[in-house]
Amino acid sequence: MDKKQKMQQLRVFAAEIRLETLKVIASRGFGHVGGSMSMADAMAVLYGEVMNIDPKNPRWEDRDWFVLSKGHGGPVMYATLGLKGYYPMESAYTLNQPGTDFPSHTDRMKTVGVDLTTGSLGQGMSEAVGAALGNKAQGRNNHVFVAVGDGECDEGQIWEAAQFAAHYKLDNLVCLVDDNKRQLDGAVADVMGHGKGIGAKFDAFGWNVINIEDGNDVEQIYDAIQAAYQVKGQPTCLILNTTKGKGATFAEPSGAHSSQPTQEQWDEAIAASEAELAAIRAQK
Ligand SMILES: Cc1ncc(C[n+]2csc(CCOP(=O)(O)OP(=O)(O)O)c2C)c(N)n1
């Protein structure tokens, strides 16, 4: 398969992830739509092309790892893993209900395919750094990917982990910053700005930094990860310039953090997402 075909396949996968993410959250009626939808394209690239994984053997020792440090984005992870065949997709339509294996925030003890438990912002980054160090120490050639939010980067723990990762030259670690410009209380710039920018901070901490102009474009994400693989002796940080709520008719215009739309709004959003998927599938 040539690269053009691969990218088309990833665009379809991203649209499938968006649709399933909406359905997963719709099953509960409310949830973190914004920060789930902004991640769909990155998830498509990671799970559709980049990561070495085996859905039939989720704890395979040489697998690549993924840590959703912004654990409130659980639904996009459940959609991705379901579409990859880790479990029947329908089982995730029990989001955050009593007894479910699909809590609102990702939990490795509950959901097949989730590598590490997250939800308390900042902690997943430290867990990912530990996983990268451990895998390297055991001589594996795998990679650890970690996704953090731009609001999450307000947490001091992110920067302790970043310093550690650079010091130990963890070039098997790739951090994706979902730079959707918004957090729970509003714009990141208003709540707690990042001075010269998140990329400049990672650079100051000794990381290789790649800025992705359109973080909702699968090809740009794919190319950046290939470039990251060439860099030795440093971890890489990808700054994904994304749109919060991307593709959700009721959430994208406002960039809402969490949403509780009416049934009519859910129906409209799911129909629009289905139409988007059909249109992308029809592209050559
Ligand atoms: C330690 C901690 N403090 C507060 C929260 C509550 N919380 C959940 S999501 C969120 C905002 C995160 O913003 P961002 O990282 O930008 O996420 P995104 O916009 O990508 O959804 C907050 C404050 C939390 N989960 N953990």
The ligand as a Gaussian input file, in Angstrom:
#p B3LYP/6-31G(d) Opt

LIG

1 1
 C       -5.321000      16.903000      39.282000
 C       -6.609000      17.225000      38.601000
 N       -7.171000      18.436000      38.762000
 C       -8.352000      18.734000      38.156000
 C       -8.985000      17.799000      37.381000
 C      -10.314000      18.128000      36.737000
 N      -10.189000      18.320000      35.291000
 C      -10.499000      17.359000      34.425000
 S      -10.224000      17.788000      32.837000
 C       -9.687000      19.325000      33.308000
 C       -9.212000      20.318000      32.273000
 C       -8.104000      19.764000      31.439000
 O       -7.822000      20.592000      30.346000
 P       -6.975000      20.025000      29.150000
 O       -5.809000      19.299000      29.674000
 O       -6.698000      21.150000      28.226000
 O       -7.961000      18.957000      28.526000
 P       -8.730000      18.957000      27.129000
 O       -9.058000      20.359000      26.739000
 O       -7.803000      18.354000      26.143000
 O       -9.934000      18.105000      27.370000
 C       -9.726000      19.475000      34.673000
 C       -9.324000      20.694000      35.400000
 C       -8.372000      16.523000      37.242000
 N       -8.895000      15.558000      36.487000
 N       -7.180000      16.264000      37.833000

